[in-house]
Amino acid sequence: MTDAAQATTGVREVPAHSVGGGLALLLGLAGAAAGVLLIGFGVGEDSGDRNLGLIVPGVLLAIASLLAMSGLNMVAPGEARVVQLFGRYRGTIRTDGLRWVNPLTSREKISTRVRNHETAVLKVNDAYGNPIELAAVVVWRVEDTARATFEVEDFTEFVETQTEAAVRHIAIEYPYDAHDEGGLSLRGNAEEITERLALELAARVEAAGVAIIESRFTHLAYAPEIASAMLQRQQAGAVVAARKQIVEGAVGMVELALTRLQEEDIVELDPERKAAMVSNLMVVLCGDRAAQPVVNTGTLYQ
């Protein structure tokens, strides 16, 4: 990648040139041993000229071998090494095991393992202005080691900050409980909201080369100062919904009873007696207490 392209699109991860470290280690040890032997032979000689002829090459060989072995890197699974040469990015080593690279380069270790981050309990206002408390956990990992190293100052802190910002933004976009039928709410549409949270997080941390694996809300509740009032409101809404269902069922049963009586020609009801029957059935079916039967020994009109 050219300098102009890097300046335009930003740095991206590329594989670093590396070789297996086993052979490099053996060659380095052999070179260091040979240098020590030359130095030893040179020290043992009586002639000064022959001493220098063995000692100087031996010292240079030992130093070169040690310098070459400084290019060895032990890369564990779930780790990577970002390689730089004189401040320029040269690639990333992801192959685990013993690897050898140019000893003049610097290598920075970065973990590519899956990580968790759980936010603190945040207090924000939902879409209706009600104060709520919520917290979330995010599962993430580094996908592009070059961007994580060079695009942001500290990618771990960056992810934590952006996670909190995304959670706050999602919280103010949706209500805790939707008043409108079919509206999205934090409590009633957890799956849809968490999917949107994951999408927003992925867009926010893309600059750091981080991939979001999963995000979930771990805490969601009204703030303590309004929790009692909102609980009463939820209970009232539940009572109204239950009453509505009871009334709908009672109307259906009354309609069915009148239809069957008419079809079977069991009794002929005029409008007044039909109204009285409907009234009695609705009281029995919709009442909170068990009905108390009254035996009528007269006519229907007494």
N, C-alpha and C positions, 0 to 999 in steps of 0.2 A: 504493500500500500504506500503511495507517495505521500510526501508531506502535505501537499495541497488537499488530497483526499482526506487525510486524517484531520486536518483543520476544519474541513467542511462537515464530515459525517461523524467525527469523534472516533476515538480508538475502539477497536473491536478485538476480541480474543482470537489469536491464531496459535497453532501448535509451535512450540519452540523446538529448535533442532537439538536433539539429545541422542545419546547412544547408551547402550547397556553399560552399567558401571562395573560389572564384574571384571571384564578384561582390563578396563582402565585402572582398576584397583591393583590388579596383579602387575601390570606394567609399571605403575608408580612405585609399588613396593620393590620390584626388581631393580628399577633405576636407583632408588634410594639405597638399596643394599650394595649395588655396584659402586655408587659414589662413596659409601663408607669404606668399602674394600680398597678403592684407589687411594683414599686418604690414609688408610692404615699402611698400605705398601709404601706410600711416599714418606710417611714418618719413619718407617723402618729402614730406608735406604741411607747410605753414608754420604753419597754425593749430593751436594746442594742443588745442582741443576736438575738432577733426576727427581729430587724431592718435589720441587716446584712443578715439574712436568706431570707428576701424578696427583699432587695435592690440589692444584688449581682445577683441573678437570673434574676431580672427585667432588670438590665443593660445589662447582657449577651443576654437576649432574644431580647431586642430592637436592640442591635448591630447586632445580627445574622439576624434579620428581615430586617434591612436596607441593610446589605450586600447582602442578597438574592435578594432584590428588585433591586440592581444594575445590576443584570443579565437581566433586562427587556430591550427590544429593540423595538422601533417603526420603522417598515419597510414600507416605502411607495411604491406604484406601480412604477415600473421602477427603483428600487433601490435594492441593495443587501448588505449584511454584510459579510465580510471575517473574520472568527473567528480564533484566534490564542491562544494557551495555552503555556505559557513560551517559546515563539518563534517558536513553532511548529504549522503548519497549521492543523486545525481541521475541516474545511469544510466551506461552504458558505450558508447563510440563504437567500433564494429567496422568501419565502412565505411572502406576505404582511400582515400587521396588527401588533398586539402586540405579540411578541415572547419572550420566556425566555430561556436563555442558562446559562451555568456555569458562575457564577459571577466572577470567577478568570480569565476568558479569556478576551482578548482584541478584540474589533470589529471595523473593518475599513469599512467605507461606500464607496461604489462604485456605480456610476450611470450606469445602463444598458440601458438607453434610446438611441434612434437614434440620432446621431450627424452629423453635417456638418463641413467640413473643405475645405476652398477655398484657393488655393495657390496664392501667389503674381504672377504678370506677370513676367515670366522667359524669359530671352534672351539666346537662344542656337543656335547652327548650326544644320541644318537638314542633311539628308544623302548626299546631294549634296554640303554641305559646305555653304549653304546660311544662313545668320543670320535671325532667325525668333523669334517672341514673342508668348508665349502661356501661358495659365493658365488653371487650372482644379479645379473642385469641387468634393469632395469625400463624400459619405454618408456611415457612419460606426457605429458600436456599439460593445460593449464588449460582447463576447460570453463566454469566460472562465475567470472568475474573479480571479482565483488563478494564472494563467499565467500572467494576466495583473498586478497583485500585486507583484509577486515574480520574474518573469523572466526578466523584464525590470525595469529601474530606474523610468521612468515616461512614462506611456503608451500613454498619449496624445501627448507629445513632440515626442515620437517615431513614432507615426502615421504621424505627420506633416513632420518629416524629411524624412521618407520613401516615402511619397507621392511625395515630391519634387524630390527625387532621381529617382522614377519610371517615372515621367513625363519627366524629362531630358533624361532618357535612351530611352524612346519611341520616343522622338523627334529626336534623332540622328540616330535612326534605320530606319526612313522613310523620304522621301522627302516631302516638302510642296505640290508640284505638280509633279506627275510622268511623265517623258518624254517618257517612254516606254508604249506601248499599253498593258493594262491589269495590270500594276503595281500598287501596293498599295501606296496611298498618304494620308497625313494628312487631306488635304482638300476634296479630292474626295471619301475617304472611311472612313468617320467618325465613322460609326457603327462598322466596323471591328477593327479599331484602338482602340476605347474605350473598346471593349471587351478584347483586349489584354492588355490594361492598367489595367483593373479590375483584370485580371488573375495575372499579375505581382505584383500588389499591394497586392492581397490576399496572395501570396507566401511570400512577404516581411514582412507582419505584422502578420503572423501566430504565430510567437514566442511570441507575446504579447497577444494572445488569442482574437484577434480582427477579426471581420467579415466585409468584404466590401460588402455593399448592392448595391451601384451604383457609377459609376464614369463618369464624362462628362467633355469635354473641354468647357470652358466658353469664352476663347479668343484665337484666332489663326490668326496671320497676319505676313507678312514680316516686318522685322525691318525697321525703317524709312529711313535709309541710302540707301536701295535698293528697297524700295516700288515703287518708280516712274518707275524705269527700269523694274521691274517685271510686273508692270501694262501694260507697253507698250508691253512686251513680250506676256502677256495673250491676249491683244487686237489683236496682229499680229496673234497669233494662232487661235483666233476666226475668223478672216478674212479669213485665209487660209482654215479653215474647212468649212466656208460658201461657199467660191469659189469652193471648191471641190464638195460640194453637188450640187451647181448650174450646174457645168460642167457635172456631172453624170446625172442630170435630163435632161439637154439639149441634150446630146448624145442619151438618151433614146427617147426623143421626135423626134429628127431627124430620128432615125432608124425607129420609128413607122410611120412617115410621108412617108418615102421612101417605106416602105413595103406596106402601103395602096395604094399609087399611082401605084405600080406595080401590086398589086392584083386586083384593080379596073380597070386597063388598061386605066387610065385617060390620061396619057401622057407618051410617050416613051422618056426616058432620056439616052443620051449617057454618057460616063464617064466624058466628059468635062462639060456638063450641070449639071450632078449629083454633081460634085465637086463644081460648082458655087452655086448650091442650098444649099448644106451643109454649105458652107462658109457663105452665107447670113443668114441662119437659126441660126447658132452658134453666129453670130454677134448680131442678134436680141435678142436671148435668154440669152446671157451672158453679154450683154452690161449694163453699169451702167445707161445709159440714154435711153429715149424712142427712138425707131427707127424712122428715117425720110424717108417716102416712096418716091421712085423715079419711075415715070411712064416711062416705056420704050416703045417708039412708033415704034421702029425698030424690029430687030430680037434678039434672045437671045445672039447672038455673037457680037452685036453692043451696 
